[in-house]
Amino acid sequence: MEPFSIEQKDRSSQLEDYLGISLQSTVAESEIGFSSRLSGFWTEMLRKHPTQFEGVFAESVKFEKRSDTLIRHYLVHKNIIDFIVNCLKDVGISYLEINREDFFSKYEASSPDWWQIEH
């Protein structure tokens, strides 16, 4: 895979280069259990794929409850969304359908609803 880069000549096109991805727990999984699985996944991403990890911009502060599962939202750079999806599949973490036409600006991920991930 080519190295990840968000550098572009046209800075205006960078304003909305993020896609939302919503990760889903297993049925009736506890918040502690799901949080632990997510923490382990992102730690491995940081260790094994630090360049791609730079494209993970923000995480929602709170879990969302949906039926009998939990959801946590992330903003991920469009250039690595497929890489992240493949990694999620490899470890068995489910995600909701991604709307690949609904782009976000990094400025939409602000406090108090989002944590910006430091790199």
N, C-alpha and C positions, 0 to 999 in steps of 0.2 A: 504494500500500500504506500502511496506517495505521502510524504510528510504533510501534516495538516498546516494550513496557513490561512489566516483571515486577511492577510495583507492584500489590498486591491488598490488599483490606481485611482478609481473613483470612490472617494470616501463617502459620498452620499449614498451609495448602494450598500454600505455597511450598516446603515441605521436599522434596517429590518432584515437582518441575516440570521435570525434565530427562529427555531421551530420549538413548539412545546411538545414534550413527551411526558405522559402520565404513567407511572409505574404502579402496578397493582399487586396487592398482597394475595396470598392464597385465602380461600374461604375460612373465615373465623380465625385467621392468624392474628396474634396479639400485636399491638403497636411496638412493644419491645422486640418481639421476634422479627417483625418486618424491618424495623429500624436497624437491627443488627445485620440482617441480610443485605440491606442497602449499603450500610457502612462497609461491610466486607467487600461488596462489589466495587464501590468507588475507590476503596483503598488499593485493590488489585489493579484497577484501571490506572491509578496514579503511579503505581510501581512499574507496571509492565508497558504502559502506553502514555507516558507523560505528555508527549506532544499532542496527542488526541485529547487528553484530559483538559488541556487548555481551552478547548472548545465548549466545555460544560460551564455555562456562565452563572446559572442561579438555580436555587432549590427553594420550593415553597416552604415556609416556616412550619406550617401545620399539615398534618395528615387530613385528608378529606374522607369522610365515611360515605361509602356507596354500597347500599344493601348490606351484605355481610363481608365486605372487603374494605381495605384501606387503599387510598390513592395518595401518591406524592408526585408533585409536578416539578419538571425541570425545564429550563431553557437551554437548548443545545444548538450550537452553530450548524447551519444547514450542510456544511461540507463534511460533517462527521456523523450525521444522523444514522446513516446506514451502518457505519462501523459500530456505533453504540447499540443499535438494534441487534446486530449479529452477536455482539458480546453478551447482551441480555439473554438472547436465545440459548447461547452456550451454557449459561449458568441457571437457566430455568426461571428467570424473573419475567413475569408477564407485564404487558403494557397495553394501553388502550390504543385504538386506531389513531394514527398520526395524520393530522390535516396538513398535508404538504403544500397547501396553497395559503395557509394562514401564518404569515410571518410576523415576528415580533421584533421590536427594538429592545436593546438591552436596557433602555431607560424605562421600559414597562415593568421591569423586575426590580421594584424598589421596596424599601421598608414601609410599613411593618410586615408586609405579606411575604416577602422574599428575602433569602440570604444570598448575597453574592459570594460566589466561591472564589477564594483567593488562590492564586497560582504563583 
